[in-house]
Amino acid sequence: MDGRLAINRTTRAVEIERRAYRRNGESDLLMPTRRRSRVGDVTAIPITESKIACAQIMEKRTLLYMAVFDKLYKNPPLVDDVIVSKPILLGWAADAGIYLGKWMILGRTNLADVDFKGKKYKVVFENRVWVENFDGELLREATASEEKVLYNRTSYTPALFEHIIRAFYGIEPWDSRFDGLLPEASNLD
């Protein structure tokens, strides 16, 4: 297929979807768009009907490593206002929330001052528990005390990530399985 024809079909499909939103009395600015995420993107994550949390993509691999910040907003804030807030949760999530348009990208900016590369995890390798660094390198065999304080590397679906944020704010019950997302979790140094 000719590249220009593919672009024209995509542009036409988007325009049809925009008209449908306008016809239904909705703003086409709220129209879901399939977007690719990048490191530095700040996203709005719906938490309730009237509140959003904001997160920044700190690392992108197959999954996104996201820092969720401590303020809830009624309207999308400026991205530079978001990243000066305190991070409340740090974790791996799938990018489907962004790709499908449920999590709106507000913009891109420099990475927030968050120490996430120092995070350590425990993994089982050859029937022994090891300490693994953020980049997935096995550092050493874990001591008994490290086994108790380290968390497994875990990733979350967008829906579960939203649930965890709501749980942090007391909207839903907190589960101790989410403790590994707290910024102070698994930093041995």
Summary of the structure (lengths in Angstrom):
residues: 189
radius of gyration: 19.3
end to end distance: 54.7
largest distance: 62.5
contacts: 508
relative contact order: 0.15
helix: 29%
strand: 30%
